[in-house]
Amino acid sequence: MKKQILRIAEMMLLAVVTVGICFVGLKYLKEAQPQQPIVDEATTLAQAVQEVAAEEKTLVITSPTESKIAVNEPSIVFKGVCRADLPLTINDIPIEKAEDGSFSYSLQLNVGENTAVITNGVETFEFKITYNFSIINSVSPKGKVSVDGGTEITLTAEALKNSEVYAMLGKEKITMSVVACGDVFDTYQAVFTAPASATKSVKLGKITFYALLEGMKDSMAGGTVTIKPVSSANVNIETGRGEVVPPSIDSNGFVNVLSPYVDHQKGNALMCIVNTDYAETVPANTADDKSNPEYTPLIKGTVDYIKSEAVYDNTEYYILLSGTKVEKKNVSSFNGYVMPTNTATVSSNERSTAEITMNWKVPFYSVLRNQSYYTGYSGRKFNVSSFTSKYIDFVFKYTNAADGSVKFSKSSVVSSAEWVDVGDDGTATLRVHLKNSGKFYGYKAYYSSDNRLILRFNEKPQTKGATVVIDPGHGGKDCGAIAVNGTYESKLNLSLALKVKANLESKGYNVKILRTGDTGKTLNERQTLARSQGGDIFVSLHHNSSPSSSLSGTEVYYYRAYSKPLASSIHARLANEWRSVYSDNSNMYNKVVAPDGGVRYYPFRVIRIEECPAVLVECGYLSNPTECAYACDDNVNSRMAKAIAQGIEDYFANS
């Protein structure tokens, strides 16, 4: 047994990984927790586990990582690798294994103490699990909430299926309903509108969530809510069409924009200037942090008025007079001077570029017109059946005078642009018409060195020679999901990405990849790279995981409506390839595509960009033993890479 333990230690060292606990027979080694593993490119935990299992004829458990554990869910998932030629049982229940001996099994628990005895041939060991019964799993908001009166506060709770869920805030009962279904817990939600503001702060108190199920009752404390006193920026916004008063331009063509630090004889105001390249905005009248594609990031240098402040789950925001809220960390606030009403003039000196000259750097947002949405996956309402927009509106705040129009005679995508609704609510809208309805490939907005706002629209990508940016998800200390056989998702993602890259390059595409080794980048860094690489498309590659070992199949996610065609093309090819893999397994074959179709809207940060169609691909489930075994097989990995590459080719051919 000592020799056996030393052998495992040697294998773990060779793999250069950090794991929880590997059980070998009745003995186990305890290492550091797996939150920050380091993966060597030559080998993985899975390889080490499989070598030990083959050589020592030993059962290895990769999850859970303790022999004694307390949980608040009614089931626990056991994952690991065993001798495939010997029967595997948990509490004498036969357990299905994949061909490589990997397995995943969800054991239902009784309230209180539970015992799980796992046997593979002559190897047997035991777990003690305490199930601390709770109907509610999690709630939001949990932290401090401080908002203006009239703000919509979204309350969310995860609770066991078929529960009756509600929240109490003071004496008010707020009934919650299901917006998304899970395997064990459903997501319940309600929107509470804060009462009107008073002349002083009003503390509504702590939100308490309650759930009832089969005569049992559970509760969980949420955040505390405070309504702030009435406040607003002391700014008079002029409405109705005004007179065009263009800014001064020097002999070098430099636009002398007005400064908020100079007195314009219109009074003072609390103001801010955006200090990051892209400051994401969310609706001002909601107390949550949910991004949606009808809100556009503010670009660096943008100036706005601060109406008030807000706190949601302890994150601090400024509520801007333009109608959005932005995290405080992304702007610099100051006591400034009220600006004159803005004038905007549009012109163009390139076939797909609009240049806008303005008196000052006002906030603006873009919105796709003639585009319908529906509520779908996870209760989100920005799913699209198809991309149908005919034009894009760029709405400029604090602007009541505008001039100029553009004909994009040489563009393959945009045809013209003109000003509409000038002066309505103190805004002016630049309407950019698409040459073909439903055909759009993104845009980039930035201020040039001569202080002009540039809107550069992507041309229709070439069938060959297009630039594809690939993001192998996770990496470095972030290993992603850990498969049932111990493989790190980050390793599989990289292998898949490199093969997609090779496939596309062999067809003449220009491919940029965000990592080629086991290095890590933050979500902000990935998003910045996605914006800056000049890609015709952006594809983030991942593998999925779930507490349930039965889930399988592939999904592709998009954020902006014009990314839906790319998502559909990749998903169709991936689904067909998985069906081919499962041609003799009807159970797995029928689960390749989810009931909702598997092409979904979701605001993953890395694909929240405007610059090009962007999607996030979940290739398959590493928590399903059968699918995991295939996903970790190099031949199948290659087949999936080819399918993704073919999906990308289909997109370019049909765009």
N, C-alpha and C positions, 0 to 999 in steps of 0.2 A: 504493500500500500504506500509506503514511503517513496519507493521508486516511481510509482504511479503519480503521486502528487508532484514530485520533482519534474516528471515529464510534462505535466500540464503547465507548470510554471515556466518551463523552458519554451513551450509552444507559445504561451502568452507573451513572453518577452520577445520572441522572434516576430510575432505579429505586431508588436509595438502598439498595443491597444490598452485602453483603460476600460474595464468592464465592472459590472457589479459583482455577482457571485456565480461561479460555475460549479454545479454540483457534479461530482464524479463518484458513482456508487453512493456510499454513505458518508463520504467526505467532501468538503468543498474548500475552495480558496476564496478569500474576500479581498477584493482590490478596491480602488476608488470608484465612486459612482460614475455612471456613463454619461453624465451631462456634457463632459468636455473630453471626448476620446481623441486620440491622435492616431491616424491611420497611415500605415506604411503602404506605399504603392505596390510593393511586391507581394503582399499577402494581406489577409483580413482575419478578423475573428472567426468568420465562418470557416475559412480554410483550416485554422488551428483546431477548431471544434471538430471538423470532419476528420482531420488526421488523427486526433486523439481517439475519436469514436472508432475509426477503422483499426488502429493499432492496439488499443487497450480494450476494445469491445465494451465501451462504456456509454451509459446514458448521460447526456449533458443538458442541463436546463439553463436557458438564457434569460428567462423571465418567468416569475418574479425573481427579484434579486435578494430576497430574504427568506429564511425558512419559517419565520414567524412574522406575520404581517396583519395590519388592521386596514380595512377598507370601508368606504361608505356607499359602495355600489353592490347590487344583488348578485354579481357574478365576478369571477376573476379568470383571466386568461393565462394559461400555461403555454409557454413556447419553448422549443428546444430541438435537439437532434438525438436520435436513438438508433439502435440497431434495426435496420429496415427489415431484416429477415426474422426478427423475433417479435412476438405480440407485445403491444403497448397498451396498458390499461391505467385509468385513473379511477380509484375507488371501484375496481373490478369492472369498469365500463370500457369496452374495447374502443380504442382511439384510432382514427384513420391517419395514416402517414403518407407523406409524399414519397416518391421513388428514392430520394436521397436520404430518407429517414427523418426529415424535418416535420414538425407537427405544431399545431396550435389548437387549443381546446378551451372553450369557455365553460367553466364549472359554475353551476347555479349554487348559491349559498343560502343557508338558513341564518336567521338573525342570531347573533351571538357567536359561539365557538364552532369552527368547522375544521375537519381534518381531511387532507387530500393525500392519499397514498398512491404514488406513481411507481409502476412496475414495468420493466422491460427485460424480459427473460428472467435472469436471476437477480438483476439489480432492482433494489427497492429503496425508496426514501420517502420522507413524510414532511408535509407542510401543515402548519397551524395557522388558520385564517380567522380573524375576528371580524364579523360583519356588523358594523355599527349602523343600524338601520336609519336611513333618512330618505324622505321623499324628495326633498329639494337637494340638488347637487351643487348649483351655483346661482348667483344673482348678480344683476348689474342695474344701476350703478352701486358700487361698494364704497367709494370714497366721497369726498366733499363735493356737493353740487351747489353752485351759487349763480343764479341767473336773473335776468330781467323778468318782470311780470309778463304773462302771456306766452312765455316760452313753452314749447312742447318738450316734455321730459319722457324719454322712452324707457320703460321699465321692462327688464328681461329676466326670465328665470328658466333654468333647466330643471325639470322635475320628471318623476316617473310617468310613464305613459298612463293615460286615462285618469290623471289627477285633476282635481278642481283647484285652480290656482288663482290667488288674488293677492293684492297688496294693500296695506293700510298706511296712510300718510295723514297723521293727525286723526280726525274722526271720519275721514273719507275712505270708503272702500273702493278699490279699483280692480275690476274684474279683468282677468288676463285670459287670452285665448292662444291656441297653438298656431305658430307660424312656420315651424319646421319640425320634421319628425326624425328621430334617431332610432337606434336599435333598442336602447333601454330608456333613455331620457328624451323627452320632447322639449322643444323650445317654446316657451309661452311669452307673450308680449302684450303690452298695453301702452297707450300714449296718454299721459296726464298733462293737462294744460295748466301751468302755474297761474294763480290768481293775479289780477292787476297789481302793479307796483303801488306802494304807498310812499309817504314822504320819508320813511325810515325803513331800515332792514326789518324783514319779517321772517322769523325762523319757523318753518313748517315742521321741523323735527326730523326724526329718523324714519326712513322707509322700512317697514317690516313686511316680508313676504310670507305667505301662508299657503300650504298645500294640503288637500284632503284626499285620501285614497282608502276605500274599503273600510271606513269607520276610523281610520287612523289620521292623525294630524301632525304636521311638521311646520317649523318656521325657521326663517333665517333673516338676520339683520342686514339691511342694505345701507346706502349712504344717507347723509343728512342733507336736507334741502333748505336753502335760504333764498328768499326773494329780496333782491337789492332795491334800494329806493329809486324813484324815477330819476333818470338822467339822460341827457342826449347832447350830441355835439351842437354847439351854438353856431350853426351854419345855415344860411338861406340858400336853398338850391333853386336856381332859376329854371322855370319850365316854359315851354313854348319855344318856337324857333327864334334864335337870336342872330345877331350880325356876325359875319365871319371876320375875325380879327386875328390874322396869322401872326406867328411869332417872328421876331427878327432873326435873320440869317446872315452870318458874316461872309466875307469874300471867299472863304474856303468851303462854304456850304454847311458850316456848323450851325445847328439850331440852338439858339439861346433860350432854353426853357426857363420858365419862371421858377423861382425858389420859394419854398414854404418858410424859409428862414428870413425872408424880407417882407416888410410890412406893405400890404397892398391896400391899406385903408378900408378893410372889410371886417376887421375884428380879429380876435385870437381864437384858437381852437387847439385841443389836444389832438396830435397827429402822429402818424407813424410812417416809416419808410422801410420797404422790404430789403432785408440785408442778406438774403440767400437767393440762389439762382431761381429756385421754384418753391414758393411758399404755398402749400396746399390749403384750400379753403373748403369749408363745409357750411351748410345752411345756418344762418344766424338765429333763426327762430326755433332751433331744436337743441336740446341738451344732450348731445351725443357726439361721437367723433366719426360718424359714418360718412365716408367720401361717396360722391356719386358723380356720374359723367356730365351732369348739367352744371357742375361747378369747375371752374378753371383755375389752375395755380396762378398766383400773382408773380410776375417776373421781377427780377432784381431791379431796384430803383423806383418801383411803383410807390406813389404817395397816396395816402388815404386818411380820412378823419376817424378818430376813435370815438365811438358812440358810448360804449360802456365796457365792462369786463365781465368775464364769466369763468366759472370753474366747473369742470366735469371730470369726475373720478380723479380728482386732485391735479388734473392738467389745466394750466391756466391759459385763457384765451383773451384776445381783444375782439369785441364785436364792432365791426366797422360800419360806418354810415352807408357804405355801398351795398350792404345787405348780406355780408358773409361774416364768418368768424375765422380767425387765424391764430395759431399758437403764438404765444408771446415770444418764444425763443427765436422765431423767424423774422421778427421785425424789431426796429428800434423806435421807441416812442419819444416824443419831444413836445414842448409847447411851441406851436408854430402860428402862422398867420393864415387866415382864410384866403383861399386862392380865387382869382377871377374865374368865371365860367370858361370852360375849355373850348377851343376851336380845333377841329381835325380836318386835315386835307389829305386825300389819297392820290397817289400817283404810282407809276410803275416804270422801271427801266429794264426789267427782265421778264421772260415769258411767264413765269409762275410766281412772281414776287410782288407784293403790294407794299409800298412805302407810305407810312402815315406820319405826317408832320403835325405836332401838337404843341400847345402852349405849355403844357406840363404833363407829367407821366401819370395819367389817371388810371384807375383800375378798369379792367375790361374782362369780359368772359365770352366764351364761344358756346353756341348751342346748335345742335343739328335740328333742322326743321323738317317737317313731313316724316318724322320718325316716331313710330309707336312702340311702347314698352308693355311688358306684362310682368306680374309678380310670379317668380319661379323659385329656384333653388334657395334654400335657407331664408325664405320669406323676403327676398330682395326683389324690387320691382323694376329693375332695369334690364331684364332679359329681353331679347329681340328675336322675333321669328325670322326676320331678314333685315338687311340694311337697305333702307328705302329713301334716304334723304335726297332732296333735290337742291338744297342750298344750305349754307352755314352762315349764321348771323354772329357777328362780332359786336357786342354791345358795350359801348364806352360810357362810363359814368361821368357825371358832372360836365356833360358836353351838350350844348344846345345850338351849336353852329357847326356845319360841316360842308365841305366842298370837294369837288372832283369825282371822277368815275374812271374805271379801268376796263379796257378790253384785253383779255388774255388770248390774243389771236393765235399764238404759237404754242399754247399749252394743250396738253392732251387730257387735262383733268378739269380745270376751271375755265369758265368762259368769260365772265365779266363780274364787276363789283360796282355797286352804287350805294349811296346813303339812303336809308329809309327811316321813318319815324323820328326824324330829327326834332329834338326838344321834348318828346314824350317823357314825362317824369324826370326831366333833366338828363336824358340820355340821347345818344345818337347811335344808330345801328348801321354797320357796314355789312351789306348782304352780298355774299360771294356765291355765285351760281355755279353748279357743277355741270359739266358738258353732258354727262350721262348720269341719270338718277341711280343712286346706289353704288357709284364708283368713286371712291375717295381713299387716299393713302396716307393721310396725316399731314401735319404742318409743324413748323417751328416758329416760335415768336421770340424776338429778342430786340434789344436796343442796339443800334449800330454805334460806331465810334463818333458819328456826327449827330447823335441824339435823336435819330429817327427810329420809330417803331417799325420793325421788319416782320412781315408775315410771309413766310416762304412755304409754298405748297408743293408737296411731293408730286413729281410726275409719275405717270403709270410705269411701274417697274418693267424692265425687260424680261422676256421669258428666260433668257440666258444671260449670265453676267450680273444678275442682281446681287445685292449685298444682304446676307443673312447674318444676324447677330444671335448667337446661341449662349444661353446661360445654363451651365450645369449646376443645378440647385445644390445649396449647402456647400460644405467643404471646410477644411481646417478643423477648428474646435467644434464646429456645428456639423455633426454627422448626419442630421436628419433622422428619419425613422431607422430603427434597428429591426431587421427582418427576423422571422422566426428561426432562421438558421444562423443568425448572428451577423449577417452581412450589413454593412453600413450603406444607407441610401446614397450618401454622398459619393461613394465609390461607384455604385451602379450608374448614377446620373452622369458621372464623368465618362465612364466607358461608353454609355449610350451616346453622349454628346460628341465624343471624338469620332465615333462611327458615322453619325449623321453628317458631321463635317466632311469626312472622307467621301461619303456618298455624294454630297452636293458638289464638292470640289471636282470630282471626277466628271461631273456634268457641266462644268464651266462656271459655277457660282462662286462669288467672292464670299468667304465665310470668316467671320470674326467670332472668337470664342472668349468668354470672360475668364476662364481659368483652364489650364492644361495640367495642373497638378493638384495636390491636396492643400489648397490655400483657401482661406476664408475671406469673405467680404460681407459687410453689413447690408441690410436691405436698402438703406439710403445710398450706399456706394453702388449697389447693383442697379438701382433705379437711375442714378446719375449716369452710369455707363450706358444703360439702355438708351438714354436720351442723346448721348454724345457721340455714339459710334457711327452715325450716318447710315444706319441700316434701312433697307426697304421693309424688312419685317424683324421682329424680335420674338424669340422662342425660348421660354424657360422650361427646362426639362426636370421632371420629378418622378418619384414613385410614391404611391399612397400607402397609408396604414390606418387601421381601425381597431378599436377594442374587440370588434366582432371578427372571428376568423372566417366567417362565411362570405363577407363582402369581397367582390372581385370585379374586374372590368376596368375600363379606361374612361377618363373624363378629360375634357379640355375646357379651359376657362378663358373668358375675355372680359374686358372692362368697357371699352368704347365700342359703339355699335359697328363701326367700320372694321373692327377686328373679328366680327362673327364669321365672315366668309373664310378667313384663314383657319379659325378654330374648327369649323365644320369640315374643311378639307383634310386637316390632319387627323381629326377624330375618325372620319370615314375609313381612311387607310389603316389606322391602328386597329379599329374594330374588326375589319376584315381579316387582318393578320392574326388577331387573337382567336377569331372563329376558326381559322385554319388550324391553329395550334390545338384547339379543343374540338376538332371535328369528330373525335370518337368519345367525347365526354359531354353528353347532352346537358347535364346539370351546369357545368361551367360555361358551355356554349351559350346557354340561354341567359347568362348573367353578364355577358361581355358589355352590353349596352344597358344603362340604367333606364328605369321606366320613363324618366323625363327626357331621355335622348342622350344625356351625357355631355351636351355642349351647353355650358352654363355661364351666366354672368356672375362674377364675384370680384370684389375690389381688392385683390391681392396687390400689395404695394408695388411690386416690381413691374407690373403691367399697367399701372396707372400713369400712362404717358400719352402725349398727343402726337409725338413725332412720327409714328408709323404704327401699322397694325401690330398688336402685341398679344401673345397668348401664353398661358401656363398649362403645360401638359402633365397629367398624372398618368403614367404609362400602365401601371398595374398595382395590385395590392401586395405588399410584402408581408402583411399579417395573415394572408391566406396561404397555407402550406403548399397547396398545389400550384398556385400562381407564383409564389415566391421561388419555388424550385425551377420553374420555367424562366422567370425573370433573371435568375442568377446563372442560368445556362448561357454560355457565351454564344452559342448558335442562335438561340431565341433572341438574345440581346441584339445580335446582328440583324435578325429579321425585323425586329421592332424599329431599329435605327433606319433600315431601308424603307419601312412603311412611313415613318415620319418624313423622311426625305421625299418620298413620292407624294405625300400629302402637300408638302411645300411646293413641289413642282406643279401639282394640280392647281394650287392657288394661283401661281404666277401665270399658268396657261389660260386660266379662266378669268383673270382679273381685267 
